[in-house]
Amino acid sequence: MLHQFIEANREAILARARTMMATRRWPTASTEELVTGSPLFLTQLVGSLRKADAMTTKDDGAIGPSATLHGGQLLSGGFSISQVVHLYGDVCQSITGLAIETEAPISTDEFKILNRCLDTAIAEAVTEFARLREEAAARLESERLGQVAHELRNKLYTAMLAFHVLQSGTVGVGGSTGAVLGRSLLALKELADSTLAELRLGAAHPGRERLQLKAFVEELALTASLHAHDHAIAFNVVPVDPDLVVEVDPPLLTSAVTNLLQNAFKYTRANSTVTLRTRGEGGRVFLEVEDECRGMHVPPGTDPFRALREPRADGRSGLGLGLSICRKAVEAIGGQVRARNLPGRGCIFEIELPAAVQAVAPAEVPAVAPAA
């Protein structure tokens, strides 16, 4: 009987399977896979074969529920679906190889049952993997929505308190309470923009609209000026050529430029300047944000987007995480973003996009004089 052969040669089968897994380049066999995965599957396989033999039928359906449980345990333990499939296949190949070499008296029907057990185990493991992954994705989405709702509620609550104080007339709009209201409204806008950008980045195909940069920059500058004022920084916007037009997903471009500006305001020294400029060149459009952060520590070969900046006088330092979001957004709309370090002075972050093809006005058709 096949299950008796497996039980009698358990260690030899496991040794073969471990050798196969250890020499496999991808995916690499983990210690847990070698120590736990194969023995569990082998035990499961023996139990299913014994049940099939006791029923004196060729029904191997008993492996289904146990395969689901076992596959789920492995996947919950960090195994990839590819590792699980390889693990099952390696064990079955080891059984077959050893049986052939030792000329074990195993019937063709038993080998067929073994193959069906392998097929069922893989199918159930894949199904369980998909179920677990969907549950995990739903859980993460629920947690993310909960965090957004929590932030939204806190910012709204702060804004409402400040508004009620201002409404009472006991303090002026230009004072500290007015500043709290302004910061809360800005934070709400940032939360809405970042959430929208996240949704756009998750979409298979971002939207495309013709966007005049002059109007885009003017609208963006209004909010950016408030951020600059809050950080005691001068914000300079170089006049934009009205002929500069791009075809992009506006929320993603807004997210990209906003993150660059927020990063600049965060790291630029107080009482200095952040500049936003645009230009067109060779069918390309460039948006540049120049700051005065004293520059970045950029070791040779290091991605500037992961470089640490010089600490500010107020102690702020660290990694500009918004730059990662910026790069993803720009790449999603077909552009590139790069950084130039100005040691001792600051940095220039540049977004490059293809210019939109200018619309061609239809040629006028000359009037045809009526025939005489």
C-alpha positions in Angstrom: 0.0 0.0 0.0 1.2 3.5 -0.9 0.5 4.9 2.6 2.5 2.1 4.2 5.4 2.8 1.8 5.4 6.5 2.8 5.2 5.7 6.5 8.1 3.2 6.2 10.3 5.6 4.2 9.2 8.9 5.8 12.7 10.2 6.6 14.2 9.3 3.3 11.3 11.0 1.4 11.7 14.2 3.6 15.5 14.2 3.0 14.9 14.1 -0.8 12.4 16.8 -0.6 14.6 19.0 1.5 17.5 18.5 -0.9 15.3 19.6 -3.8 14.0 22.7 -2.0 17.5 23.7 -0.8 18.9 23.7 -4.3 15.9 25.6 -5.8 16.9 29.2 -6.6 13.5 30.7 -6.7 11.7 30.9 -4.4 14.3 30.2 -1.8 13.3 27.5 0.7 13.0 28.9 4.2 13.9 27.1 7.3 10.3 26.9 8.3 9.5 25.4 4.9 12.2 22.7 5.3 11.4 21.9 8.9 7.6 22.2 9.1 6.0 22.4 5.7 7.1 19.1 4.2 6.4 16.9 7.3 2.9 18.4 7.7 2.0 17.8 4.1 3.4 14.2 4.2 1.4 13.5 7.3 -1.7 14.9 5.6 -1.1 12.9 2.5 -0.7 9.6 4.5 -3.9 10.2 6.3 -5.8 10.9 3.1 -4.4 7.8 1.4 -5.2 5.6 4.4 -8.8 6.9 4.3 -9.1 6.2 0.6 -7.8 2.7 1.1 -10.2 2.0 4.0 -13.1 3.1 1.9 -11.9 0.6 -0.8 -12.6 3.3 -3.4 -10.4 5.6 -5.5 -12.0 8.6 -3.8 -9.3 11.0 -2.6 -11.6 13.8 -1.8 -10.7 13.5 1.9 -7.6 15.5 1.2 -9.6 18.6 0.3 -10.5 20.0 3.8 -7.1 19.1 5.3 -5.3 20.7 2.3 -7.3 23.9 2.8 -6.3 23.9 6.5 -2.7 23.0 5.9 -2.3 25.4 3.0 -3.8 28.2 5.1 -1.4 27.5 7.9 1.6 27.7 5.6 0.4 30.9 3.9 -0.4 32.5 7.2 3.1 31.6 8.3 4.5 33.8 5.5 4.9 31.2 2.7 4.2 32.4 -0.8 1.8 30.5 -3.0 4.7 29.5 -5.2 6.5 28.0 -2.2 3.5 26.0 -1.2 3.1 24.6 -4.8 6.8 23.8 -5.0 6.6 22.1 -1.6 3.8 19.8 -2.5 5.4 19.0 -5.9 8.8 18.2 -4.3 7.2 15.8 -1.7 5.3 14.0 -4.4 8.3 13.7 -6.7 10.4 12.4 -3.8 7.8 9.7 -3.2 7.6 8.7 -6.8 11.4 8.7 -7.3 12.1 6.6 -4.2 9.3 4.1 -5.1 10.7 3.6 -8.6 14.3 3.2 -7.3 13.4 0.6 -4.7 10.9 -1.1 -7.0 8.2 -0.8 -4.4 5.0 -2.8 -5.1 2.8 0.2 -5.7 0.0 -0.1 -8.2 -0.8 2.3 -11.1 -4.1 3.2 -9.4 -2.2 4.3 -6.2 0.1 6.5 -8.3 -3.0 8.0 -9.9 -4.5 8.7 -6.4 -1.2 10.3 -5.4 -1.4 12.6 -8.4 -5.0 13.5 -7.7 -4.1 14.2 -4.1 -1.3 16.6 -5.3 -3.7 18.3 -7.7 -6.4 18.7 -5.1 -3.9 20.0 -2.5 -2.6 22.6 -4.8 -6.1 23.7 -5.9 -7.3 24.0 -2.3 -4.1 25.9 -1.2 -4.5 28.4 -4.1 -8.1 28.9 -3.2 -7.3 29.4 0.4 -4.5 31.8 -0.5 -6.9 33.9 -2.6 -9.4 34.0 0.3 -6.8 35.0 2.8 -5.4 37.7 0.6 -8.8 39.2 -0.1 -9.5 39.2 3.7 -6.2 40.9 4.4 -6.8 43.5 1.6 -10.3 44.2 3.0 -8.9 44.5 6.5 -6.2 47.0 5.4 -8.7 49.0 3.5 -11.0 49.2 6.5 -8.1 50.3 8.7 -7.0 52.9 6.2 -10.5 54.3 5.9 -10.7 54.3 9.7 -7.5 56.4 9.9 -8.7 58.8 7.3 -12.0 59.2 9.1 -10.2 59.7 12.5 -8.0 62.4 11.0 -10.9 64.1 9.3 -12.9 64.2 12.5 -10.1 65.6 14.5 -9.3 68.4 12.0 -13.0 69.2 11.6 -13.5 69.4 15.3 -10.5 71.8 15.7 -11.8 73.9 12.8 -15.3 74.1 14.3 -14.0 75.1 17.7 -11.9 77.9 16.2 -14.9 79.0 14.1 -17.2 79.2 17.1 -14.7 81.3 19.0 -14.3 83.7 16.1 -18.1 83.8 15.7 -18.5 85.0 19.2 -16.6 88.2 18.4 -14.3 87.9 21.4 -11.1 87.5 19.3 -10.1 88.8 15.9 -9.7 86.7 12.7 -6.1 87.9 12.4 -5.0 86.4 15.8 -4.0 83.0 17.0 -7.5 81.5 16.8 -7.8 82.6 13.2 -4.4 80.9 12.5 -5.7 77.7 14.1 -8.7 77.7 11.8 -6.5 78.4 8.8 -4.2 75.5 9.6 -7.1 73.2 10.2 -8.6 74.0 6.8 -5.3 73.5 5.1 -4.9 70.2 6.8 -8.4 69.2 5.6 -7.5 70.1 2.0 -4.2 68.2 2.2 -6.1 65.1 3.5 -8.6 65.4 0.7 -5.9 65.8 -1.9 -3.8 62.9 -0.6 -6.8 60.6 -0.5 -7.8 61.5 -4.0 -4.2 61.0 -5.2 -4.0 57.6 -3.6 -7.2 56.6 -5.3 -5.9 57.9 -8.6 -2.6 56.0 -8.2 -4.6 52.8 -7.6 -6.5 53.2 -10.8 -5.4 51.2 -13.8 -5.5 54.2 -16.1 -5.2 57.8 -14.7 -7.4 60.4 -16.3 -6.1 62.8 -18.9 -7.1 66.4 -19.3 -5.5 69.4 -21.1 -4.2 71.7 -18.4 -2.9 75.2 -18.8 0.0 75.6 -16.4 -0.6 79.3 -15.8 -4.1 78.7 -14.3 -2.8 75.5 -12.5 0.1 77.3 -10.8 -2.0 80.4 -9.8 -4.5 78.1 -8.0 -1.8 76.1 -6.4 0.0 79.2 -5.2 -2.9 80.4 -3.1 -2.7 77.4 -0.8 1.1 77.2 -0.9 1.4 80.9 0.2 -0.5 80.0 3.4 1.9 77.2 4.1 4.9 79.5 3.4 3.5 82.1 5.8 3.0 79.5 8.5 6.7 78.5 8.2 7.9 82.1 8.1 9.2 81.6 4.5 8.9 83.8 1.5 7.2 82.1 -1.5 8.2 83.3 -4.9 6.3 82.2 -8.1 7.9 83.1 -11.4 5.3 84.2 -14.0 4.1 81.3 -16.1 4.1 81.3 -19.9 0.3 81.1 -20.9 1.2 78.9 -23.8 2.5 76.0 -21.6 -0.1 73.2 -21.7 0.2 69.6 -20.5 -2.2 66.6 -20.8 -2.3 65.0 -17.3 -4.4 63.7 -14.5 -4.8 67.1 -12.6 -5.2 65.6 -9.1 -2.0 63.6 -9.5 0.0 66.6 -10.8 -1.5 68.6 -7.9 -0.4 65.9 -5.4 3.1 65.8 -6.9 3.8 69.6 -6.9 2.1 70.0 -3.5 4.4 67.3 -2.0 7.4 69.1 -3.4 6.3 72.4 -2.0 5.5 71.0 1.4 8.8 69.2 1.5 10.5 72.5 0.7 8.6 74.4 3.3 9.4 71.8 5.9 13.2 71.8 5.4 13.9 75.4 4.2 15.4 77.7 6.8 13.0 80.3 8.3 13.2 83.8 6.7 14.5 82.4 3.4 12.8 81.6 0.1 11.1 78.8 -1.8 10.7 79.4 -5.5 8.3 77.8 -8.0 9.1 78.2 -11.7 8.1 76.7 -15.0 9.5 76.6 -18.5 9.1 74.9 -21.8 11.9 73.4 -23.9 12.1 71.0 -26.8 8.5 69.8 -26.5 8.8 69.2 -22.8 7.5 71.2 -19.8 9.4 71.6 -16.6 8.2 72.6 -13.1 10.9 73.4 -10.6 10.7 73.9 -6.8 13.9 75.4 -5.4 14.4 75.6 -1.7 17.1 76.9 0.7 17.5 73.8 3.0 21.4 74.0 3.0 21.5 70.9 0.7 21.4 67.2 1.2 23.9 64.6 2.3 24.1 62.6 -0.9 26.8 59.8 -0.9 28.0 58.8 -4.3 25.5 56.5 -6.0 22.7 57.3 -3.6 19.2 58.2 -4.8 18.6 61.9 -3.8 15.0 61.0 -3.0 16.3 58.8 -0.1 18.9 61.2 1.0 18.8 62.8 4.5 18.8 66.6 4.6 20.8 68.9 6.8 18.9 69.5 10.1 17.1 72.8 10.4 17.8 75.3 13.1 14.5 74.3 14.8 15.6 70.7 14.9 13.5 69.3 12.0 15.3 66.7 10.0 14.8 63.4 8.4 13.5 61.9 5.2 11.1 63.7 2.9 8.5 60.9 2.6 6.4 63.1 0.3 9.0 62.8 -2.4 8.2 59.1 -2.8 4.5 60.0 -3.4 5.6 62.7 -5.8 7.7 60.3 -7.9 4.9 57.7 -8.1 2.4 60.4 -9.2 4.6 61.9 -11.8 5.5 58.5 -13.3 1.8 57.6 -13.4 1.1 60.6 -15.7 4.1 59.8 -18.0 6.7 62.2 -16.5 9.9 62.1 -14.6 11.1 63.8 -11.5 14.7 64.4 -10.5 16.7 66.3 -7.8 19.7 68.6 -8.0 21.7 69.2 -4.9 23.1 72.7 -4.2 25.6 72.0 -1.4 25.4 74.6 1.4 22.5 76.3 -0.2 19.5 74.1 -1.1 17.9 71.8 -3.6 16.0 71.9 -6.9 13.3 69.3 -7.5 12.2 69.2 -11.1 9.2 67.6 -12.7 9.5 67.0 -16.5 6.4 66.3 -18.6 5.6 66.1 -22.3 4.0 69.2 -23.6 0.5 68.8 -24.9 0.1 68.8 -28.7 -1.2 72.2 -29.7 -4.7 72.1 -31.1 -4.7 73.0 -34.8 -7.4 75.3 -35.9 -9.3 74.0 -39.0 -8.2 75.8 -42.1 -10.6 78.2 -43.6 -12.2 77.0 -46.8 -12.4 79.8 -49.4 -15.8 80.6 -50.5 -16.7 79.4 -54.0 -18.3 81.9 -56.2 -21.6 80.7 -57.6 -21.6 79.6 -61.2 -22.7 82.3 -63.6 
